[in-house]
């Protein structure tokens, strides 16, 4: 095939492309198999913030190397880190990359949630006119996308036979060189504690951005007196609740994902509630940071902070396939009224606590 320069492509090329290639359906971007500094920085940002939800590439067909109409077609998600990982592992090879619109979600999670699915794959094959670009009728999907794709329906509607490749992109080269045969190791899914911990900043960072508002509310309630705000009292009396707030974030956003397989029950909400209850028990019963005779504050602590940990833990469903889209919706449907009710009851109890403190009731 003839290599063209990007000046023949009307729209601005992506920074990770090196040129374009002429095909029967027009010019297709050639993507670099090497990462730039921007790619590495994007990976870091996508690991530690909500930037992940905007870290995507346009769905469509791309080229690596100098593919021909007989080159392999590999399918991935439009989450840029998934796309980048695949193109990096294809260095030295020539292939086509078909990118599905997964709403900036990685393959594994998108398959579990339904966005890396049968209909999207069929649509993307049709929209890119893949049958005119390649002469064969085979496509390679990552094994982690298998739960979302019905291979027989894809073949029936498009004529393309689906093969599910290895779990890790690093095994793609060996898989192709072995004539599309996988070793048992290539099929093992590893979601280790390290894999889970790497994802926790995505939950910790948004929660900690809201913590100053929580801290301000706590200090205001504890410091509020008929004569005004007493800062020393706010700090001294509010400190246990600030501490409980911090460990609730830690319990829901870090400990629950890290210990995910070892915590009882499948529900993320229940897992997070359990992990939130344990530190509250330690703080109130072992370290005595809240007066045991202050029944109202103890009730608020046992109501509010496990619920907070539960809510934060529930956000981690977007990083796993432990729960499908229907499961997430079911948990939210049940959990949200409980969370709102718990927060409301806690606020009422805190008002009663303050009125008692002032001698009003």
N, C-alpha and C positions, 0 to 999 in steps of 0.2 A: 504494500500500500504506500501511497505517496504521503510524505510528511509535509505538512503546511506550517506556516508561522501564524501566530495568533492575530496578526493584523487582518486576516481574512474572517475572523469571528467578530460579529457585530457587537455583542455585549462584552463588557469588561471581563477578562479572564480571572479566575480565582488565583490567589497568590501561590497556591501549591501546584499549579499546572506549569508545564514546560513547553507547551505547544498544542497543536491540534492535529488530528488525523482525518483524512478524507475517507468517507464510507459511502455506501449506497444511499444512506439517509441524510447525508450532509457531514459537516465537520463535528468531531467529537474531541473534547479536551483530553490531552495526555496529562496524567498526574505524576508528580515526582514520587519516587519510592523513598526519598530522603526527607527527613524532617528538618524544618527550619527552626530558628529560635522562637518564632511566633507559634509554631506548632507545639513546642515544649512548654511554652508559657501558657498556651491554651489548655494543655493537658492539666497543668497545675491548677489553673483557675476553675476548670470543670470539676476538679476533685474537691474543692474547698468551698464552693459557693453555688448559689442558684444560677450562676452563669451557664451551668450545664444545660438548662432548659432552652437556652438560645444558641447552644454550641452545635451547629448542624451544617450540613452541606445540601445543596439542592438535589433532590432525587433525580435520577436519570442514569444515563450510561456514560462511563468513563473508560479510558484506556491506560494501561501501564505498559511501558516498553514499546514494542512495535507489533501489536497483535494483527493477526490475519483473520480471514473468515473461518478458520479452523481452530482458533485459539479458545481456551477455556473461558467460561463466563462464571464469575464468582459473585454471589449476592451478599449484600450487607445492609446495615441500617444507616440512616442519614445522621445519626449521632456522630459527630465528627471524630471523636476518639475511636469509635469502632472502625470508621472509614480509614483513619490514619493508621491504625494498627494493622489493618489488612494490607494497605498499600505498601507499608514498610516491609512486611514479610514477603512481598512479591518482587523485591529487588532482584534484578537479573533475569526475571521472567517476563514474558509477554502475555497479557491477558486482558479481558474486559471485566469491569466492575459495574454491576447493576445495583444501584442504590435505591432502596425502598423508602417511602415516606413513613417513618416511624415516630414522627413528632418529637424528634431529638431524644429518643430513648434507645438504649442499646439493644442488641439482638435478643438476648435472653429475656430481659424484662418486657420488651415489646412483644415477643412471642407469647409470653404469659398473659399480657394485657390485651392482645388481639390486633395490635397495629402492625406487627411483622406477621402477616397472615396471607391466607390463600388469595383473597380478593385483591389485596394490594399487589401481590406478586403478579397476578394475571393482568391487572391494569398496567403495571409498569412494563411488562413484556410487550403489551400492545402499544402503549404510548411511545416507547422507544423504537418500535418496529424492529425488535431484536431478530426476528426471522429473516430480515433483509440484510442484517449486519453479519451474521454468522451462517455458515452453510450447514452446520450440525444442529442437532436438537437436544442439547444437554446443558443443564445448568447445575452449579454446585452451591448448595446452601450450607451455612454453618449448622452443625448438629444441634446447637442450642436453639435454633429456630424451628426445630422439628415439631414442637408442640403447637405451633401456630399455623402450620402449612399442611394441607392435604395434598400430597404429591399426585395422587391419581386424578384428582379434579383439575389440577394444574396441567397435567399432561393431556387430559381430555379436551380442555378448552384452548390450549395454546400449542399443543404438539411437542412441548419441551419436557423431557424426562428429568425429574429432579433426583439429584444425588445429594445425600447429606454427608458433608465432609467432616473433618475433625473438630473437636471442641475448641482447641486453641489455634489461632491464626498461625502461630509459629510452626505448626505441623503441616501447613498447606503444601509447602514444597515437597516434603517427604511423601505426602499423600498422592500428589500428582505424579511424582517419579515412580511410585509403586503401582502405577496404572490404576489409580483411584481405589486403592485398597487401604483400609484402616487397620492399624494394630490395636489391640485391646487398650493400650495406654492412650491412644488418640481419642477414645470414646469416654474416658473418665471425666466426670464433671467435678471439679474441685472448687468449692466455695468455702475456703479455709477462713480461719479467724483473721488472718492477715488481709485476705480479700475483703472481708466485711469491715474491718477496722479502717481500711483505706477509704471506704465510702462514708464513714461517720461524719467527717467534716461537713458533708452536704446537709446534714441534719443539725449539727451543733451550731454552725454559723448562723442560719436563720433564727434559731431559738435565742442565741445570745444577742442578736440585734434587737430583740424585743425585751430582753432582760432589764435594760435601764428603765423602761416604762413600769415594769413590775416592781422594781426596786423603789422607784419614786412613789408608787401607790402604797407600798408597805411602810415606808418611812413616814409618809403623810398620815396614814391611819394611826400608827403607833405614837407619833409625835404630837398629834392634834390634841389640844387642850382648850378649855373654854377661854383661857387667856391668850391663846395663839399656838404657834408651833414651837415645841421645846425640842431642840435638835439633839441634846444629850439623851433625852428619853427616847426619841425616835431611833437613835443609833443603838442604844443599849437594849431596848425592848424589841426592836425590829430585827436585830442581828440574827437570831435563830431562824426567822422566816426567810431572810435573805439567803442564809446558808442552805436551808431546805430547798429553796428555789434553785440554787446552783446544782445541788446534788440530784434534784429531779431532772434537770436538763442532762446531767451526766448519766443518770440511770436510763432515761428514755432514748437518748441519742447515741450513747456510747456502749454502756453495759448491755443493754438489750440486744443490739446487733452483734456485739462481740460474742455473747453467750447464747445466741439465738437457738442452736439445736439442743441446748441443755436445759432451757427453761420450759416448764410444763405448758401444755396446751398449744394449739395451732394458731389461735387468734393473737395477732400482734397487740391488740388492745389489752388483752389479759396478761400477756407476757410483760408488757410495759407496766401494768398495774402492780404485778408481783415485784418487779425490780424497783418500783417506786415505793412500795410499802416497806421493804427491808430497810433502807436507809432512814425512813421516818421512824421506824421502831428503834433503830440504834440511837438516833439523835435524841429522841424523847425519853426512852427508857434506860439506856445505858449511860449516855453522857449528860442526861438531865438538863438539856439546854432550855427546856420549857418546863415550868413549874407543874409537877404532877397533879397538884391540887387545882390547877386552873383548867377546869373541865372544858370550857368553851374553846380555848386555844388548842387543847389537845384534839378536840373534835375537828376543828378547822384543819389542823395539820394532817390528820388521818384521812380527811375527805379530799382536801385540795391537792396535795402534792403527789399522791399516787395517781390521781386523775390526770395531773399535768404530765407526769412521766408516761402514762398510758397514751395520751394524745400525741406526744412527741414520737413515741415508739411506732405509732400507727403510720407516721409519715414514711417510715423506712420500707413500707411495702412497695414503693416505687423503685427500689433498688434490688428487689428479689422477685422470684417467681413462687415463693411460698404461698402466696395468695393471688388468685386470679382477679380480673376486673370485677366480677360479680361478688367475690369474697370481700374485696375492698369496699364496694358500695354497701354491702350488707353490714359490715363493721361500722362504717360511717353512719349509716341510717340508725343503727342502734346506739352507737357511741356518742354522737354529737348531742342528742338531747340529755344524755347523762352528764357529759362534760359541762354543758351550759347550766343544767340544774345544780350540779355540784358547785360551780362557781357562784351561782346565785345564792345558794344556801350558805356558803362560806362568807359571802359578803354580808348577809343578814346577821349571821352570828357575830361577825366582827363589829357590826354596829351595836348589837346588844352588849358586847364586851366593853365597848367604849362608854356606853350609857351607864353600865354598872360601875365602871371605873370613875365616872364623874358623879356617881351617887344619884343619878336620875331615876334608875330602876333598882 
